[in-house]
Amino acid sequence: MRRNQAERDAITVEIGYALCSAAFAAAVVFGAAAGPALLFTLPDAVEGLLLGAGAVLAPVFFLVRALSVLMRCRAPGQPGRPGRARPGS
């Protein structure tokens, strides 16, 4: 199936939005998890635990957010205009 330029542009915008919003969500999660270890003097074990948690959670949130945005834009049967019901539903 060939797509016209408007459809290709819409896909490009969706991919950009997915990546930017996922990066922001990952940064917020990393800051929330590892922030106390970076701001305060804590015992080494606690600092390591917080930094490790941030390093594990941030990429997970990145992937979940990016995939959820991309799957939502590819969901079949979505109305052509946001906020409008499909005809016959």
WOPE-V828358 format. One record per residue. N is the residue number from 1. RES is the residue in one letter. PSI is psi in whole degrees, 0 to 359 (999 if undefined). NEAR is the number of other C-alpha atoms within 12 Angstrom. D_LAST is the distance of its C-alpha to the last C-alpha in Angstrom with 2 decimals. Layout:
# WOPE-V828358
n->N res->RES psi->PSI near->NEAR d_last->D_LAST
n->N res->RES psi->PSI near->NEAR d_last->D_LAST
This chain:
# WOPE-V828358
n->1 res->M psi->125 near->4 d_last->26.81
n->2 res->R psi->140 near->7 d_last->28.42
n->3 res->R psi->146 near->10 d_last->26.90
n->4 res->N psi->175 near->10 d_last->27.84
n->5 res->Q psi->323 near->10 d_last->29.66
n->6 res->A psi->320 near->11 d_last->26.77
n->7 res->E psi->320 near->16 d_last->24.86
n->8 res->R psi->320 near->13 d_last->28.14
n->9 res->D psi->319 near->13 d_last->28.77
n->10 res->A psi->320 near->17 d_last->25.40
n->11 res->I psi->319 near->21 d_last->26.17
n->12 res->T psi->317 near->16 d_last->29.66
n->13 res->V psi->318 near->18 d_last->28.52
n->14 res->E psi->318 near->24 d_last->26.18
n->15 res->I psi->316 near->24 d_last->29.13
n->16 res->G psi->317 near->17 d_last->31.47
n->17 res->Y psi->317 near->22 d_last->29.28
n->18 res->A psi->315 near->28 d_last->28.90
n->19 res->L psi->317 near->24 d_last->32.67
n->20 res->C psi->315 near->19 d_last->33.69
n->21 res->S psi->327 near->25 d_last->31.51
n->22 res->A psi->320 near->28 d_last->32.59
n->23 res->A psi->319 near->23 d_last->36.22
n->24 res->F psi->316 near->21 d_last->35.98
n->25 res->A psi->319 near->25 d_last->34.45
n->26 res->A psi->320 near->29 d_last->37.17
n->27 res->A psi->320 near->24 d_last->39.87
n->28 res->V psi->317 near->21 d_last->38.80
n->29 res->V psi->317 near->26 d_last->38.78
n->30 res->F psi->317 near->28 d_last->42.13
n->31 res->G psi->321 near->22 d_last->43.57
n->32 res->A psi->321 near->21 d_last->42.50
n->33 res->A psi->313 near->26 d_last->43.91
n->34 res->A psi->349 near->28 d_last->47.00
n->35 res->G psi->312 near->25 d_last->47.69
n->36 res->P psi->324 near->21 d_last->50.04
n->37 res->A psi->330 near->24 d_last->52.07
n->38 res->L psi->335 near->21 d_last->52.46
n->39 res->L psi->328 near->14 d_last->53.33
n->40 res->F psi->158 near->13 d_last->55.55
n->41 res->T psi->111 near->13 d_last->58.48
n->42 res->L psi->163 near->17 d_last->57.32
n->43 res->P psi->150 near->13 d_last->58.96
n->44 res->D psi->321 near->14 d_last->58.60
n->45 res->A psi->320 near->12 d_last->56.62
n->46 res->V psi->317 near->19 d_last->54.04
n->47 res->E psi->315 near->21 d_last->53.81
n->48 res->G psi->319 near->20 d_last->53.32
n->49 res->L psi->314 near->21 d_last->50.64
n->50 res->L psi->318 near->28 d_last->48.68
n->51 res->L psi->321 near->26 d_last->49.05
n->52 res->G psi->318 near->20 d_last->48.06
n->53 res->A psi->317 near->24 d_last->44.98
n->54 res->G psi->320 near->28 d_last->43.97
n->55 res->A psi->334 near->24 d_last->44.72
n->56 res->V psi->316 near->20 d_last->42.52
n->57 res->L psi->324 near->25 d_last->39.59
n->58 res->A psi->310 near->28 d_last->39.26
n->59 res->P psi->328 near->23 d_last->38.48
n->60 res->V psi->313 near->21 d_last->36.12
n->61 res->F psi->324 near->27 d_last->34.12
n->62 res->F psi->309 near->28 d_last->34.33
n->63 res->L psi->316 near->24 d_last->32.82
n->64 res->V psi->315 near->22 d_last->30.08
n->65 res->R psi->313 near->26 d_last->29.05
n->66 res->A psi->315 near->27 d_last->29.30
n->67 res->L psi->323 near->22 d_last->27.35
n->68 res->S psi->321 near->21 d_last->24.56
n->69 res->V psi->316 near->24 d_last->24.16
n->70 res->L psi->323 near->24 d_last->24.41
n->71 res->M psi->324 near->18 d_last->21.99
n->72 res->R psi->322 near->18 d_last->19.37
n->73 res->C psi->340 near->24 d_last->19.83
n->74 res->R psi->1 near->18 d_last->19.66
n->75 res->A psi->130 near->13 d_last->16.55
n->76 res->P psi->150 near->10 d_last->14.51
n->77 res->G psi->11 near->15 d_last->10.97
n->78 res->Q psi->148 near->17 d_last->11.61
n->79 res->P psi->155 near->16 d_last->10.70
n->80 res->G psi->333 near->15 d_last->13.84
n->81 res->R psi->133 near->10 d_last->14.62
n->82 res->P psi->140 near->9 d_last->14.87
n->83 res->G psi->358 near->8 d_last->13.22
n->84 res->R psi->141 near->12 d_last->10.47
n->85 res->A psi->153 near->12 d_last->6.74
n->86 res->R psi->147 near->13 d_last->5.69
n->87 res->P psi->136 near->10 d_last->5.65
n->88 res->G psi->7 near->7 d_last->3.81
n->89 res->S psi->999 near->8 d_last->0.00
